[in-house]
Amino acid sequence: MRTLRRVFVDPGAPQRDAIEEAAKWILEGEIVALPTDTLYGLAVDPFNAEAVARLFAAKGRPEDRGIPLIAADRAQIERHFGPLTGAAALLAERFWPGPLTLLLPAPRAMAPGVSAGTGKVGIRVPDERCARAICAAVGRPITATSANISGAPATANPSDVEEALGDRVLFLFDAGPTRGSAPSTIVDTGAHGSTDTTLVRAGAIAWDDIQRCLHSVPKA
């Protein structure tokens, strides 16, 4: 049985060596538990098919459910997904960093399991410095599915993560309890350049706020 390595960090000034160790394990195909601005998540390299399969197995997650991603910043997302335009660009400018997930076309190099065969993947920039720092150290977006067994409650407490997944996760980046807010709001921004949007999952950002953001821009 594998032994979980749990490292305690200061969420206001996370130790560089802890960030680099988390990034190293992710790049080596392992599962890392880390805090986000909502709850604790499980991070693997979404471009590594074996790591993604290991993540599904660890959670007992159905294969028809995609895996959300987080990134260090908008620039990192655009390096891997292409420039954001239309509604995606407007919403990213207004709500990132924060709990808004945008559905974007999945890059060809990404493991198919991440999009669950839909061709789209949800991604956001979290308002949590530890998570963003790990993404930056990895050099690409990483997964951030909730750190729990599928069907069990998600958690803001790292001790709950250790109890539920201690024998399935290699590294726990413990920055203390997260804010524990509602999950991120998921929005499908439609075709490239489109200003049409669809609410996929209600969450921390109200749909009315999203609509106000889009409708506040004067039409040319």
Order of alpha helices (4+ residues) and beta strands (2+ residues): beta-alpha-beta-beta-alpha-beta-alpha-alpha-beta-alpha-beta-alpha-beta-beta-alpha-beta-beta-beta-alpha
